[in-house]
Amino acid sequence: MHFNSAMAALLAAVSVILPLTSAHTVMTTLFVDGVNQGDGVCIRMNNDAKTANFYVKPVTSHDVACGIQGEIGGARVCPATASSTLTFEFREQPSNPDSAPLDPSHKGPAAVYMKKVDSATASNNAAGDGWFKIWESVYDEAAGKWGTEKMIENDGHISVTIPSDIEGGYYLARTELLALHAAAQGDPQFYVGCAQLFIASNGTAKPSTVSIGQGTYDLSMKGLTYNIYTTPLALPYSMYGPPVYEVGEGSDSGIELSSAGVVSTVTTTALSSTDTANSVVATGVPGKEKREVLVQTEGLKPENCVFVNGNWCGLEVPDYNDQTSCWEASDNCWRQNDDCWNKTQPTGFKNCQLWSDQKCKVIQGQCKEDNPTGPPNKGVDFTPKWPSLKGSMKVFTKRHWRLGSWGH
């Protein structure tokens, strides 16, 4: 038996669990320049359906870097360019694209950080130094709204712009929502998640960085015990963390390549492992050494992937032309089905069922016939179409004042 009854039981359990945790939220989906990369694709996510949308507890935990299980690297890395717009989608119920993003009572600031890493798919590289903030939305006095409220009004989406002058390479992008509804009682709620990126860039800037991990946040920080119910609010809010990085502030900031060596726009649809991208060599700028522009080599969509489900890919089964080879292909398909259920993120439970229904069961049926040949629709990608962005890509206006600094 291939997991079918077990998966039905799991889905039933999930349907019971989700309403109990619906007040929470999780970052499920990344859009690059408005293009949906797919639910769970390039996202580090807690695979436990019962706790996928939970906040980090305690606030001193190392999980505050990329969330629960956020130190586990995923198989996929999404390409973008410096100056690309990243849009993050949040949901109370990870598997439901129509889910509300967050309970309106969960008011507080929002921020997005980035960290340059040697490998975006490697594990144990989230907590620690290297993080710089690229955006924040705190309390907008003119509108009377917190960052989380603006996110909710925008159908659960936050958009940010990648700084145009940062170095190319692999990065983690970290979203951070802080719900303050229970902060005055000592329970600030951080909802954090990370996406894995490869950024093509001509830039050379190295922003100043901070460490995020165990002990970074604690209840001695004014912003974490703020009372959102006082009238009037005690403003300005004392925002935690470093200031937002502005283009030109980094060390060695600038564009190293001449116009002859400018990086062309990267497709926002992940390259397959057989797609090639030529390295661009700098023609040189006075005072700068020539260098090669990095090309993405990890986290690409596998060559023979015909079904994408988060960071998992279903591969085409071997050809068959008789019952023996057909049953071997069927076993291959069902082994992948089991692997899908074992590795799927909470955004993808229903898609594993699609793999078994539209691939494995069809092949299994053919194997019962005389002289079966296949696989049917060989090499055709049957991944469900990902929906268009519901919210706006507009970047929420940054506030113009800041009170407080890192650690205060």
C-alpha positions in Angstrom: 0.0 0.0 0.0 1.3 3.4 -0.9 0.5 6.0 1.8 -3.0 6.7 0.4 -4.9 5.8 3.6 -2.2 7.4 5.8 -2.4 10.6 3.7 -6.1 10.8 3.9 -5.9 10.5 7.7 -3.2 13.2 7.7 -5.3 15.6 5.6 -8.2 15.0 8.0 -6.0 15.8 10.9 -4.8 19.0 9.3 -8.3 20.2 8.6 -9.0 19.9 12.3 -5.7 21.5 13.4 -5.8 24.6 11.1 -8.9 26.3 12.6 -7.3 26.0 16.0 -4.2 27.9 14.9 -5.8 30.3 12.5 -4.8 33.4 14.4 -1.2 32.8 13.5 0.6 33.3 10.2 3.4 32.0 8.0 5.2 33.3 4.9 4.3 30.8 2.2 5.1 32.2 -1.2 7.6 34.4 -3.0 7.0 36.6 -6.1 9.9 38.0 -8.0 9.1 41.1 -10.0 5.4 40.0 -9.8 6.0 36.4 -10.9 4.7 33.7 -8.6 7.6 31.3 -7.9 5.1 28.7 -6.4 3.8 27.9 -3.0 6.7 26.8 -0.8 9.3 27.1 -3.7 12.6 28.5 -2.3 11.0 28.9 1.1 12.4 27.5 4.4 9.3 26.4 6.3 8.4 24.3 9.3 7.1 21.0 7.9 5.0 20.2 11.0 1.4 21.1 10.0 0.5 21.5 13.6 3.0 24.3 14.2 3.8 25.7 10.7 2.2 29.0 11.4 3.4 29.4 15.1 5.4 32.3 16.3 8.9 31.9 17.7 9.0 31.1 21.4 10.8 32.2 23.5 11.9 35.4 21.8 15.5 34.5 22.9 15.5 31.4 20.7 17.9 30.9 17.8 14.7 30.2 15.7 14.2 33.9 15.5 16.6 33.9 12.6 14.5 32.0 10.1 11.7 30.4 12.2 11.1 26.9 13.4 13.2 24.5 11.3 14.6 27.5 9.5 18.1 26.2 9.7 17.2 23.4 7.3 18.1 24.4 3.7 15.7 23.7 0.9 16.5 22.3 -2.5 15.4 25.3 -4.6 16.9 28.8 -5.0 15.0 31.5 -6.8 16.8 33.9 -9.1 16.5 37.7 -9.0 18.5 40.7 -9.8 19.7 43.7 -7.7 16.7 46.2 -7.9 14.2 43.4 -8.3 11.0 43.6 -6.3 10.4 40.8 -3.9 6.8 40.2 -2.8 6.1 37.9 0.2 2.7 36.3 0.8 1.4 35.5 4.3 -1.4 33.1 5.3 -3.0 31.9 8.4 -3.6 28.5 6.8 -0.6 27.5 4.7 -2.3 25.2 2.2 -5.2 27.6 1.5 -4.4 30.5 -1.0 -7.6 32.2 -0.1 -6.8 32.1 3.7 -6.8 35.4 5.6 -3.2 36.5 6.2 -3.3 37.3 9.9 -5.9 38.2 12.6 -6.4 42.0 12.6 -5.8 42.1 16.4 -2.1 41.1 15.8 -0.8 44.6 15.3 2.8 45.5 15.1 5.8 46.4 12.9 7.1 44.5 9.9 10.6 44.2 8.5 12.7 42.4 5.9 16.4 41.5 6.2 18.9 39.9 3.9 22.0 37.8 4.5 24.7 36.9 2.0 25.7 33.2 2.3 28.1 30.8 0.5 25.2 28.5 -0.2 21.5 29.2 0.0 20.6 25.5 0.2 23.1 24.7 3.0 21.7 24.1 6.5 22.8 25.8 9.7 23.6 29.2 8.1 20.7 31.3 9.3 21.5 32.3 12.9 24.5 34.5 13.4 26.1 37.5 11.9 25.6 38.8 8.3 22.0 40.2 8.4 21.2 43.7 7.2 17.7 45.3 7.1 16.4 46.4 3.7 12.9 47.6 4.7 10.6 48.2 7.6 7.1 49.4 8.2 6.5 50.4 11.8 3.6 52.7 12.8 2.3 55.2 10.3 1.0 58.1 12.3 -0.7 59.8 9.4 -2.6 56.6 8.5 -2.9 55.3 12.0 -1.7 51.9 10.9 1.0 49.4 11.8 3.0 47.5 9.3 1.0 44.3 9.8 -2.2 46.2 9.2 -0.9 47.4 5.8 0.1 43.9 5.0 -3.4 42.6 5.8 -5.0 45.4 3.7 -2.8 44.4 0.8 -4.3 40.8 0.7 -1.4 39.5 2.8 1.5 40.8 0.8 4.6 42.8 1.5 6.9 44.1 -1.3 10.5 45.2 -1.0 13.2 46.3 -3.4 16.6 44.6 -3.4 19.3 47.2 -3.0 20.8 47.9 -6.4 24.4 48.1 -5.2 24.9 44.9 -3.2 27.2 42.1 -4.3 25.8 39.3 -6.4 25.6 35.8 -5.0 23.4 33.6 -2.8 21.3 35.2 -0.1 18.6 34.5 2.5 15.7 37.0 2.6 14.1 37.1 6.0 10.6 38.4 6.7 9.7 39.5 10.3 6.3 40.3 11.6 6.0 41.3 15.3 2.5 41.0 16.8 2.2 43.2 19.9 -1.3 42.3 21.1 0.2 40.5 24.1 3.5 42.3 24.4 2.6 44.3 27.5 2.0 40.9 29.2 5.5 39.7 28.2 4.5 37.8 25.1 5.7 39.5 21.9 5.1 37.2 19.0 7.7 37.1 16.2 6.6 35.4 12.9 9.6 34.9 10.8 10.4 33.1 7.6 13.2 32.9 5.0 13.5 32.6 1.2 16.5 31.3 -0.6 17.7 33.6 -3.4 20.4 34.0 -6.1 21.0 37.6 -6.9 22.7 38.7 -10.2 24.3 42.1 -9.6 27.1 44.3 -10.8 27.3 45.9 -7.3 30.2 45.6 -4.8 28.6 47.1 -1.7 28.9 45.3 1.6 26.3 46.6 4.0 27.0 46.7 7.7 25.6 43.6 9.4 24.2 42.4 12.7 23.8 39.0 14.3 20.3 37.5 14.6 19.9 34.4 16.6 19.9 33.1 20.2 19.7 36.0 22.6 19.3 38.7 20.0 15.9 39.7 21.3 14.8 39.9 24.9 12.1 41.5 27.0 14.5 44.3 28.1 14.0 45.9 24.7 11.3 48.6 24.9 9.8 47.7 21.6 9.0 44.2 22.7 6.9 45.2 25.7 5.0 48.0 24.0 1.3 48.4 24.9 -0.8 48.9 21.8 -4.0 49.5 23.9 -2.9 52.8 25.6 -4.8 55.9 24.5 -3.2 57.8 23.0 -0.3 55.5 21.9 3.1 56.2 23.3 4.8 57.5 20.1 7.2 57.3 18.5 7.5 53.5 18.8 11.0 52.4 19.8 11.9 50.2 16.8 14.4 47.4 17.6 17.1 46.3 15.2 19.5 48.2 12.9 18.4 51.0 10.6 17.4 50.2 7.1 20.3 49.9 4.6 20.2 52.7 2.0 22.0 52.3 -1.4 25.5 53.8 -1.2 26.0 53.2 2.5 27.9 49.9 2.2 31.7 49.5 2.3 33.2 49.3 -1.2 29.9 50.6 -2.5 29.6 51.0 -6.2 29.2 49.3 -9.6 32.4 47.5 -10.6 31.5 46.6 -14.1 31.5 48.9 -17.1 28.5 49.1 -19.4 30.1 46.3 -21.5 29.9 44.0 -18.5 26.4 44.7 -17.2 24.4 41.7 -16.0 21.4 41.1 -18.1 18.0 40.6 -16.4 17.6 37.2 -14.9 14.5 35.2 -15.7 12.2 34.9 -12.7 11.3 31.4 -13.7 14.0 29.1 -12.2 16.4 27.7 -14.7 16.6 23.9 -15.2 19.9 22.2 -14.6 20.5 22.1 -18.4 19.9 25.8 -19.0 23.1 27.7 -19.3 24.0 31.3 -18.5 27.3 32.6 -19.7 29.6 34.3 -17.2 30.1 38.0 -17.9 33.6 39.2 -17.4 34.2 42.8 -16.2 35.9 44.9 -18.8 37.3 47.0 -16.0 36.9 50.2 -14.2 39.9 52.3 -13.2 41.1 51.2 -9.8 39.0 48.0 -9.9 40.2 44.5 -10.7 38.4 42.5 -13.3 36.0 39.9 -12.0 33.5 37.4 -13.2 29.8 37.9 -12.6 28.6 34.9 -10.6 26.2 32.5 -12.3 23.7 30.4 -10.3 24.7 26.8 -10.1 22.6 25.5 -7.1 19.0 25.3 -6.4 18.0 25.0 -10.1 14.9 23.1 -11.2 16.1 19.6 -12.1 16.3 18.8 -15.8 13.6 16.1 -15.8 11.3 17.6 -13.2 7.7 17.3 -14.4 5.9 18.3 -11.2 6.9 21.1 -8.7 5.6 21.0 -5.2 7.4 23.5 -3.0 11.1 22.5 -2.8 10.3 19.0 -4.0 10.3 17.9 -7.7 8.7 14.9 -9.2 10.9 13.4 -11.9 9.8 11.7 -15.1 9.7 7.9 -14.7 11.8 5.6 -17.0 10.4 4.6 -20.4 8.5 1.2 -20.6 7.2 -1.0 -23.4 6.1 -4.1 -21.6 4.5 -5.1 -18.3 7.8 -5.7 -16.5 9.3 -2.3 -17.3 5.9 -0.7 -16.7 5.6 -2.1 -13.2 9.2 -0.9 -12.5 8.1 2.6 -13.7 5.1 2.4 -11.5 7.2 1.5 -8.5 9.4 4.5 -9.3 6.4 6.8 -9.4 5.0 5.5 -6.0 8.4 5.8 -4.3 8.5 9.4 -5.4 4.9 9.8 -4.1 6.1 8.6 -0.7 9.0 11.0 -0.9 6.6 13.8 -1.7 4.5 13.2 1.4 7.6 12.8 3.6 9.2 16.1 2.4 6.2 18.3 1.5 5.8 21.6 3.2 2.4 22.4 4.7 1.6 24.4 1.5 1.7 21.3 -0.6 -0.4 18.4 0.9 -3.0 18.5 -1.9 -0.3 18.5 -4.6 1.2 15.2 -3.5 -2.3 13.7 -4.0 -2.3 15.2 -7.5 1.0 13.5 -8.3 -0.4 10.1 -7.3 -3.8 10.6 -9.0 -2.5 12.1 -12.3 0.8 10.2 -12.6 1.1 7.0 -10.5 -2.5 5.7 -10.8 -2.5 6.3 -14.6 0.7 4.3 -15.0 -0.5 1.6 -12.7 -3.7 1.3 -14.8 -1.6 0.9 -18.0 0.5 -1.8 -16.4 -2.7 -4.0 -16.2 -3.1 -3.8 -20.0 -1.4 -5.9 -22.6 1.8 -4.3 -24.2 1.8 -1.0 -22.2 4.0 1.8 -23.5 4.9 5.0 -21.8 5.1 7.0 -19.8 2.0 9.0 -21.0 2.7 12.7 -21.8 6.4 12.1 -21.4 8.3 15.1 -20.1 5.2 17.3 -19.9 5.2 19.5 -16.7 1.8 19.2 -15.1 2.5 21.4 -12.1 -0.8 23.3 -11.3 -0.8 26.9 -12.5 0.2 29.2 -9.8 -2.2 32.1 -9.2 -1.3 35.7 -10.0 -0.5 38.2 -7.3 -3.7 39.4 -5.6 -2.2 42.3 -3.7 -0.3 45.3 -4.9 3.5 45.3 -5.6 3.7 48.8 -4.2 6.4 49.1 -1.5 4.9 50.6 1.7 6.4 54.0 2.4 9.2 53.9 4.9 8.8 56.1 8.0 11.0 59.2 8.2 12.0 59.0 11.8 13.5 56.4 14.1 13.7 56.1 17.9 16.0 53.6 19.4 18.8 51.4 18.0 19.9 47.8 18.1 19.7 46.3 21.5 17.8 49.2 23.1 
